[in-house]
Amino acid sequence: MIDNWRDDRIGSALNGANPTVLRRLDAGFAVIGDVQFLPGYSVLLVDEPGVERLSDLPQSKRMAFLADMDRLGEAVERACRRLDPEFRRVNLEILGNTDVFLHAHVWPRFEWESPDLVRRPVWLYPAENWRDPASALGPQHDALREAIGHELDVLSELAAMPESAG
């Protein structure tokens, strides 16, 4: 038994113990990020423990993972655009520099960000932003979680519709 879901994010998502899971998708789990200094930050986790990189997956599963990344990115965009008039765009990244499991970051970007950071990679934000308790995921993000989850549901329904019905 895992005492802390953060020690095994994928395993805990598979067994229903990861509280950040927004939705189960075709090849992974859409989760809301642990930090929310950019509100709406989300991550797509692959649904197979031990998968470290995109190339570890068979071609069909790779395409499903990338389609899930696209779906999560659009859901974050739609939710953030609705909730914040200063929403600019989303950045999608598959990095794998720290965590050794396949995952994709979805970072919303906003006009209210500092001018010296708004056009630069999010990883250049000061370390304080990543550790600030005020930015930690909590109940204050429930409406945001609900909005992203709703958009994922809408997009999943649209994807399931036959081409001619779209």
Helices and strands as residue ranges (DSSP letters): G 5-8, H 9-14, E 21-24, E 28-32, E 42-46, G 54-56, H 59-83, E 87-93, E 103-110, G 122-124, H 127-131, G 133-135, G 139-141, H 142-160, G 163-165
